[in-house]
Amino acid sequence: MEQSQPISLPRIGDPAPAFKIETTHGVISNEDYKGKWFILFSHPSDFTPVCTTEFIGFQRIYPALRELNTELIGLSIDSLHSHIAWVKNIKDNFDVTIEFPIIADLNKEVAIKYGMLMPEGNSTEASRAVFVVDDKQIVRAIIYYPLSTGRNMDEILRLVKGLQATDEHDIATPADWVPGDKVIVKPPRTQEEANERLNNPDYECADWYFCKKQI
């Protein structure tokens, strides 16, 4: 019995795997996105209902992502002709124009590099994976959803905003954080810092290790 090959998976903090491949917007590569953030997401198949709702959802948040210097790239193991026909179908049936490129990954080149194929799943379908890559080409977040569950677009947008806030202000974000909420001040590294922060008027502290502030 033939054994399945192990699927590689970049980890958070790794350089994003390089690619140069054909899409609905022509040939693109990761080099085209230097200095920008990008979200590379995979879907199982064109012309399927959950994937259709997701593409409509991704297009809905695309303008907000672009304001955050963040681009979108879709991917599935379908042909370029299938992608083009599906984009047209979405426009005809839902009056939504898909403005971001979709990778035609028939040979699974990018899907394998990014670990988008599940070993126990259908090898001809990519999983619902989301990779957030920053402007230095570093993988900052990875999310997987099962085939039966569509992704939450507002959460993906919130995630990018949180990551960028972390970079800009050297903070962390608490559960359910949205822009405008207080953020978490990183824990102190010395006893002196722990004592000082409890008397800092800019901090809201429940204890020495747990302080929030407004940014």
TORKE-561332 format. One line per field, with one value per residue: residue number from 1; residue in one letter; x, y, z of N, C-alpha, C in turn. Coordinates in pm, whole numbers, always signed. Atoms other than C-alpha are relative to their C-alpha. Layout:
% residues N
k [NUM  ...]
r [a  ...]
n_px [X  ...]
n_py [Y  ...]
n_pz [Z  ...]
ca_px [X  ...]
ca_py [Y  ...]
ca_pz [Z  ...]
c_px [X  ...]
c_py [Y  ...]
c_pz [Z  ...]
This chain:
% residues 215
k [1  2  3  4  5  6  7  8  9  10  11  12  13  14  15  16  17  18  19  20  21  22  23  24  25  26  27  28  29  30  31  32  33  34  35  36  37  38  39  40  41  42  43  44  45  46  47  48  49  50  51  52  53  54  55  56  57  58  59  60  61  62  63  64  65  66  67  68  69  70  71  72  73  74  75  76  77  78  79  80  81  82  83  84  85  86  87  88  89  90  91  92  93  94  95  96  97  98  99  100  101  102  103  104  105  106  107  108  109  110  111  112  113  114  115  116  117  118  119  120  121  122  123  124  125  126  127  128  129  130  131  132  133  134  135  136  137  138  139  140  141  142  143  144  145  146  147  148  149  150  151  152  153  154  155  156  157  158  159  160  161  162  163  164  165  166  167  168  169  170  171  172  173  174  175  176  177  178  179  180  181  182  183  184  185  186  187  188  189  190  191  192  193  194  195  196  197  198  199  200  201  202  203  204  205  206  207  208  209  210  211  212  213  214  215]
r [m  e  q  s  q  p  i  s  l  p  r  i  g  d  p  a  p  a  f  k  i  e  t  t  h  g  v  i  s  n  e  d  y  k  g  k  w  f  i  l  f  s  h  p  s  d  f  t  p  v  c  t  t  e  f  i  g  f  q  r  i  y  p  a  l  r  e  l  n  t  e  l  i  g  l  s  i  d  s  l  h  s  h  i  a  w  v  k  n  i  k  d  n  f  d  v  t  i  e  f  p  i  i  a  d  l  n  k  e  v  a  i  k  y  g  m  l  m  p  e  g  n  s  t  e  a  s  r  a  v  f  v  v  d  d  k  q  i  v  r  a  i  i  y  y  p  l  s  t  g  r  n  m  d  e  i  l  r  l  v  k  g  l  q  a  t  d  e  h  d  i  a  t  p  a  d  w  v  p  g  d  k  v  i  v  k  p  p  r  t  q  e  e  a  n  e  r  l  n  n  p  d  y  e  c  a  d  w  y  f  c  k  k  q  i]
n_px [+84  -80  +11  +8  -117  +29  +31  -79  +81  -76  +46  +3  -135  -85  +16  +106  -54  +3  +80  +19  +103  +105  +124  +99  -57  -131  -99  -40  -94  -5  -84  +87  +66  -98  +43  +143  +52  +98  +69  +14  +100  +38  +136  +2  +37  +87  +140  +60  +74  -70  -111  +58  +28  -127  -57  +78  -43  -135  +9  +61  -101  -120  -36  -53  -134  -92  -32  -101  -115  +11  +62  +60  -29  +71  -64  +55  -60  +88  -65  +21  +130  +103  +1  +57  +143  +63  +4  +109  +124  +28  +45  +133  +103  -1  -40  -123  -120  -117  -107  -133  -39  +21  -104  +38  -107  +31  -107  -7  -131  +11  +74  -94  -96  +65  +69  +144  +63  +7  -41  +111  +110  -2  -124  +28  +63  -71  +80  +31  -114  -26  -135  -24  -143  -22  -72  -137  +15  -1  +132  +38  +116  +50  +130  +64  +139  +44  +66  +143  +22  -53  -83  +55  -80  -27  -110  -124  -32  -41  -132  -99  -8  -69  -141  -63  -6  -109  -126  -16  +1  -68  +99  +77  +143  +76  +111  +110  -43  +24  -63  +66  -7  -132  -88  -78  -140  -79  -37  -131  -109  -74  +80  +14  +103  +128  +42  +24  +120  +119  +18  +3  +138  +49  +35  +113  -59  +67  -111  -128  -22  +115  +31  +48  -10  +62  -97]
n_py [-120  -123  -89  -141  -80  -102  -133  -104  -109  -110  -37  -142  -51  +46  -69  +57  +71  -77  +55  -75  +88  -62  -33  -72  -131  +24  +64  -79  +66  -65  -120  -112  -51  -54  -129  +8  +121  +69  +117  +108  +92  +107  +52  +135  +15  -100  +36  +66  -107  -64  -78  -120  -98  -51  -96  -122  -57  -56  -122  -103  -61  -34  -143  -30  +59  -81  -119  +47  +42  +146  +53  +133  +95  +126  +118  +136  +92  -7  -62  -143  -17  +18  -121  -111  +25  -15  -144  -55  +51  -77  -132  +12  +46  -72  -138  -27  +12  +45  -88  +52  +115  +138  +88  +127  +85  +136  +94  -5  -54  -93  +69  +87  -85  -63  +98  -20  +129  +81  +137  +95  -52  +19  -65  -90  -120  -73  -28  -142  -53  -144  -39  -144  -24  -143  -74  +52  +135  +94  +53  -55  +72  +111  +48  +106  +29  +122  -25  -27  -126  -119  -85  -125  -105  -107  +45  -11  -143  -35  +60  -85  -124  +30  +23  -127  -79  +58  -47  -145  -49  +96  +42  +119  -31  +98  +70  -79  -137  -69  -132  -91  +61  -1  +111  +58  -39  +120  +21  -54  +97  -17  -41  -146  -30  +41  -101  -128  -2  -13  -143  -72  -49  +37  +141  +51  +125  +87  +48  -41  +69  -16  -142  -44  -143  -43  -44]
n_pz [+0  +13  -116  +37  -31  -102  +52  -66  -53  -61  -133  -30  -18  +111  +127  +83  +116  +125  +110  +124  +55  +81  -69  +81  +30  +60  -87  -117  -91  -131  +14  +36  -120  -94  -54  -30  -60  +84  -52  +98  -52  +92  -9  +58  +141  +63  +24  -115  -69  -112  +57  +63  -105  -51  +95  -16  -126  +15  +80  -85  -88  +76  -8  -133  -6  +80  -82  -96  +79  +2  +120  -5  +107  -16  +60  -6  +97  +116  +117  +22  +66  -103  -82  +77  +16  -132  -30  +82  -56  -122  +44  +61  -94  -127  +29  -74  +83  -75  +47  -34  +84  -47  +53  +61  -56  +44  -39  -148  -38  -113  -106  -73  -71  -114  -84  +14  +25  -121  +31  -4  +80  +145  +45  +111  -54  -105  -120  -21  -74  +11  -41  -3  +21  -20  +104  +7  +54  -110  -35  -131  -56  +81  -47  +80  -25  +68  +128  -19  -71  +66  -85  -52  +62  -96  -85  +78  +2  -136  -21  +66  -77  -125  +27  +35  -123  -78  +57  -13  -138  -88  -101  +37  +0  -80  +63  +55  +26  +126  -7  -93  -133  -64  +37  -110  -13  -18  -141  -39  -3  -126  -115  +6  +99  -56  -97  +68  +83  -84  -27  +127  +20  +134  -1  -80  -45  -96  -82  +61  +127  +85  +18  +130  +28  +126  +103]
ca_px [+0  +137  +209  +114  +398  +425  +280  +514  +380  +547  +524  +441  +760  +901  +975  +676  +750  +832  +601  +567  +251  -36  -350  -662  -452  -157  +162  +235  +507  +563  +825  +540  +420  +741  +663  +300  +112  -83  -335  -304  -614  -716  -1057  -1157  -1319  -1475  -1852  -1934  -2177  -1967  -1668  -1892  -2010  -1648  -1535  -1820  -1710  -1344  -1437  -1648  -1345  -1095  -1122  -1063  -765  -613  -637  -416  -159  -280  -359  -565  -468  -703  -603  -754  -649  -863  -779  -747  -1052  -1255  -1153  -1243  -1582  -1656  -1566  -1802  -2072  -2039  -2075  -2379  -2560  -2460  -2351  -2011  -1689  -1392  -1101  -815  -616  -691  -403  -462  -264  -332  +7  -40  +290  +182  -65  +214  +459  +203  +67  -282  -350  -470  -303  -629  -840  -906  -568  -738  -888  -712  -829  -977  -642  -553  -193  -125  +215  +363  +552  +881  +753  +719  +425  +241  -75  -221  -585  -752  -1124  -1298  -1454  -1804  -1752  -1715  -1462  -1540  -1424  -1455  -1222  -962  -981  -957  -653  -464  -549  -430  -102  -30  -116  +125  +404  +339  +292  +481  +172  -55  -430  -676  -957  -1228  -1019  -1130  -966  -1049  -1039  -758  -459  -237  +94  +365  +454  +743  +1083  +1215  +1083  +1145  +932  +657  +650  +665  +379  +133  +187  +174  -132  -151  -207  -519  -379  -561  -226  +145  +133  -199  -215  -401  -365  -523  -338]
ca_py [+0  +338  +567  +932  +1182  +1412  +1756  +2046  +2336  +2672  +2783  +3121  +3326  +3139  +3309  +3262  +2995  +3151  +3108  +3221  +3099  +3169  +3338  +3510  +3831  +3679  +3539  +3660  +3585  +3657  +3911  +4125  +4177  +4298  +4592  +4481  +4235  +3963  +3695  +3371  +3157  +2826  +2682  +2325  +2384  +2636  +2634  +2513  +2695  +2749  +2864  +3103  +3265  +3294  +3466  +3712  +3764  +3812  +4065  +4250  +4303  +4356  +4739  +4752  +4517  +4734  +5034  +4825  +4771  +4411  +4217  +3901  +3594  +3300  +2945  +2612  +2306  +2409  +2531  +2893  +2850  +2721  +3022  +3268  +3103  +3098  +3465  +3547  +3329  +3512  +3843  +3722  +3562  +3782  +4108  +4086  +4150  +3952  +4196  +3985  +3714  +3341  +3096  +2804  +2540  +2230  +2075  +2157  +2346  +2624  +2407  +2163  +2440  +2594  +2268  +2326  +1957  +1743  +1397  +1220  +1427  +1439  +1510  +1690  +1953  +2220  +2281  +2610  +2754  +3118  +3244  +3602  +3721  +4055  +4319  +4143  +3816  +3647  +3418  +3588  +3378  +3049  +2944  +2621  +2558  +2227  +2188  +2217  +2555  +2886  +3135  +3445  +3742  +3995  +3782  +3772  +4151  +4187  +3957  +4174  +4489  +4324  +4208  +4551  +4718  +4481  +4578  +4950  +4978  +4674  +4545  +4240  +4228  +4062  +3824  +3979  +4294  +4535  +4866  +5126  +4879  +4885  +4663  +4446  +4588  +4326  +4169  +4326  +4157  +4289  +4354  +4725  +4732  +4544  +4803  +5100  +4992  +4975  +5350  +5441  +5665  +5552  +5191  +5014  +4731  +4441  +4320  +4364  +4116  +4229  +4587  +4750  +5083  +5285  +5333]
ca_pz [+0  -104  +191  +172  +167  +470  +407  +478  +680  +737  +1098  +1242  +1226  +924  +591  +360  +95  -241  -539  -898  -1061  -1300  -1170  -1299  -1300  -1485  -1338  -984  -731  -365  -478  -614  -256  -95  +133  +160  +375  +198  +286  +89  +134  -20  -95  -188  -525  -762  -817  -465  -235  +79  -127  -318  +5  +117  -201  -168  +193  +108  -158  +102  +330  +47  +40  +418  +385  +114  +347  +579  +301  +273  -44  -101  -303  -348  -444  -536  -731  -1028  -1377  -1482  -1708  -1413  -1202  -1477  -1535  -1161  -1115  -1401  -1245  -912  -1092  -1289  -995  -701  -865  -691  -882  -747  -767  -628  -811  -781  -822  -1060  -869  -1078  -1000  -626  -619  -383  -189  -98  -4  +231  +373  +236  +165  +452  +459  +544  +310  -62  -223  -511  -280  -78  +277  +399  +504  +570  +582  +690  +565  +670  +472  +546  +394  +734  +818  +1105  +1142  +1016  +1042  +924  +892  +813  +469  +616  +786  +608  +741  +946  +742  +1022  +1235  +955  +925  +1304  +1306  +1056  +1253  +1574  +1423  +1280  +1612  +1786  +1546  +1574  +1950  +2091  +2271  +2270  +2212  +2454  +2371  +2153  +2099  +1830  +1736  +2000  +2288  +2543  +2468  +2687  +2808  +2783  +3122  +3315  +3308  +3642  +3991  +3942  +3628  +3809  +4087  +3849  +3630  +3921  +3969  +3600  +3541  +3176  +3276  +3402  +3615  +3780  +3912  +3835  +3546  +3400  +3272  +2987  +2816  +2537  +2208]
c_px [+88  -25  -3  +125  -36  -19  +82  -94  +90  -60  -6  +142  +97  -12  -110  +63  -18  -90  +3  -92  -109  -126  -96  +46  +137  +94  +36  +104  -4  +83  -85  -60  +98  -42  -148  -27  -85  -60  -14  -98  -38  -145  -5  -28  -84  -142  -58  -60  +75  +113  -51  -31  +129  +62  -76  +42  +139  -3  -58  +106  +124  +33  +60  +140  +101  +36  +106  +125  +8  -76  -57  +45  -77  +74  -92  +66  -98  +74  -28  -137  -114  -11  -69  -151  -74  -11  -113  -136  -39  -50  -143  -109  -11  +41  +121  +117  +118  +122  +140  +32  -30  +104  -63  +112  -21  +106  +28  +131  -8  -71  +92  +97  -61  -77  -151  -76  +2  +33  -114  -116  +12  +119  -21  -69  +90  -94  -38  +108  +12  +141  +12  +151  +25  +87  +148  +2  +12  -144  -35  -118  -43  -131  -49  -146  -34  -77  -145  -29  +65  +73  -70  +88  +34  +114  +133  +44  +49  +142  +110  +17  +75  +149  +72  +8  +113  +135  +24  +21  +69  -91  -56  -148  -76  -107  -108  +37  -44  +64  -85  -3  +140  +79  +79  +144  +82  +47  +139  +106  +84  -97  -25  -109  -139  -53  -38  -134  -128  -30  -5  -143  -58  -47  -122  +40  -93  +101  +128  +22  -109  -38  -43  +28  -71  +111  -71]
c_py [+126  +91  +144  +73  +102  +136  +103  +111  +107  +34  +151  +46  -45  +95  -69  -73  +81  -68  +94  -84  +78  +21  +66  +141  -13  -66  +94  -79  +71  +127  +123  +69  +50  +140  +6  -126  -71  -118  -98  -101  -103  -39  -134  -4  +118  -55  -87  +107  +67  +87  +128  +106  +59  +102  +132  +72  +62  +128  +114  +69  +46  +149  +38  -57  +85  +130  -34  -51  -153  -45  -139  -83  -128  -114  -120  -84  -14  +72  +149  +24  -16  +124  +115  -16  +21  +146  +67  -42  +76  +140  -7  -29  +84  +146  +43  -24  -39  +72  -52  -123  -134  -88  -127  -100  -147  -102  +1  +60  +88  -68  -89  +84  +59  -99  +12  -129  -81  -145  -100  +42  -34  +77  +92  +129  +64  +23  +149  +60  +150  +26  +151  +22  +151  +61  -37  -146  -108  -46  +44  -73  -107  -45  -111  -15  -134  +34  +43  +138  +117  +90  +129  +115  +114  -39  +11  +146  +46  -50  +87  +130  -22  -20  +131  +93  -48  +49  +148  +45  -93  -42  -136  +38  -108  -70  +99  +146  +47  +138  +97  -54  +18  -125  -45  +52  -126  -14  +55  -111  +12  +39  +150  +41  -35  +103  +131  +1  +16  +147  +85  +46  -36  -145  -27  -141  -75  -59  +34  -60  +29  +146  +27  +149  +30  +36  +89]
c_pz [+0  +119  -46  +46  +109  -63  +77  +47  +57  +135  +14  +32  -107  -119  -82  -119  -128  -102  -119  -85  -73  +82  -98  -34  -66  +99  +115  +80  +134  -5  -33  +124  +105  +44  +29  +81  -105  +75  -115  +60  -105  +22  -72  -149  -46  -12  +113  +89  +114  -52  -66  +105  +54  -95  +3  +129  -8  -82  +82  +86  -77  +4  +136  +17  -77  +72  +104  -72  -11  -124  +25  -118  +30  -69  +9  -107  -116  -112  -6  -64  +99  +88  -73  -13  +132  +40  -79  +56  +126  -35  -53  +102  +126  -14  +85  -93  +89  -56  +29  -84  +67  -67  -56  +32  -36  +40  +151  +51  +124  +117  +82  +81  +127  +88  -5  -30  +128  -33  -5  -90  -146  -56  -119  +47  +104  +117  +2  +90  -24  +53  -8  -3  +8  -109  -8  -46  +109  +29  +142  +63  -99  +62  -95  +42  -66  -128  +18  +55  -74  +98  +42  -49  +96  +94  -74  -6  +137  +29  -61  +78  +131  -19  -31  +121  +90  -51  +27  +144  +100  +115  -43  +5  +77  -82  -44  -26  -137  +12  +83  +141  +58  -40  +122  -4  +27  +144  +31  +7  +127  +111  -1  -99  +54  +99  -68  -73  +83  +33  -127  -30  -137  -7  +87  +42  +97  +96  -75  -138  -103  -8  -143  -18  -131  -98  -100]
